[in-house]
Amino acid sequence: MTKTNLIALLSFFTLVVGVLLTYYFYESGNKKPTEKEILAQESEASNSDLFPLGNSTGLWDEALSPFRDDEPKPYLEILEDLETGKINFVWEVWALRRKCDPNFTAEQCNATLLKYIETEYSGTDREKILDLFQSYFKYEKEIHQLELPYSLSFEDRYEKIKAKRRTVLGEEKTHLFFGMEESQVQFMEASANFIKSSTDMNSEDRVKKYFDLKKKTFGSFHNAMVAREDKFEIYQTEVLLREKELASLTQPEEKEKRLVQLETKYFGKEKAKELAELRKGELAEKQKIQKYEEKEKEFLSKNPNLSSAEKDKKLKQMRIEALGAEEADAYSRRKEIDALNNF
């Protein structure tokens, strides 16, 4: 799997896990599980194709409800936030549910949320917002009854989920609730295909077309998605897209200069300077180790008859002189671990 695939898959997993947890919310007896039970079930599900990267501990703690600031947001504002990806409906439903009494059943918690909306809103805003929540609750019940054989591939299982969404919700509400997630899954596949087919492309064109593809695939969600992205992951993606260009820079100074340019673009001058200094230090350390190992090899070739104790004593002294006491000790530990791993 490429770095870009992994980045896309991580983003997708964060979004889709909330939908899949609805299976557990309507489990046997219609009893709302405790957080401990949810996490246990989530951990078990992490072995399946639908949870390829493990559980999402802490996801709901980080979700904040956008449905009320100092006063309730009007429907049209909520609608715009959903259409642009500023808020994720599924995340927010689960954030609100965490405020329910832990002893409530699923139906009791849902009824509490609907009562909250009825109290806070009036007129057509109340009707439309209630319709959003009621439609989503209906979808949860339906998706819980959907049987997904584990023999199916991840792609086939996800396609069945997508089809069920449209059957229950229709295209418009599916887009509001799951459009951002589905665009990420689509981009995961599209970006992998692009990277594979564009290896001979000029680096500048490759980068431009990649980000054009991203913008086109995400559509109305693009700006919100970009605002949430980790800059380091995007930097790594551009480095991957420019791998041929960077490989063609045979002089270390040229490659370093290009990396600094890219890092400045994503992190600013100060951070780029810190990263450059870090690489400089790592290179110096690598060169010291290389010089020590050359001396070690020469010493052992010239002194084949020394006892093991004498060799160890002399080599330890040489390591301290070449690397310093702390790094010499760390070097010895790494070598011991390597020897055990290769045993």
RAQUI-V455798 format. One record per run of one state. SS is the DSSP state (A for helix, B for strand, O for the rest). FROM is the first residue (numbers start at 0). TO is the last residue. If there is no record, write none. Layout:
ss-><SS/SS>
from-><FROM/FROM>
to-><TO/TO>
This chain:
ss-><O/A/O/A/O/A/B/O/A/O/A/O/A/O/B/O/B/O/A/O/A/O/B/A/O/A/O/A/O/A/O/A/O/A/O/A/O/A/O/A/O/A/O>
from-><0/2/20/21/25/27/30/31/34/45/48/51/58/62/67/68/71/72/74/84/88/97/104/105/120/122/144/153/197/202/228/230/241/242/247/251/267/268/302/307/323/324/341>
to-><1/19/20/24/26/29/30/33/44/47/50/57/61/66/67/70/71/73/83/87/96/103/104/119/121/143/152/196/201/227/229/240/241/246/250/266/267/301/306/322/323/340/342>
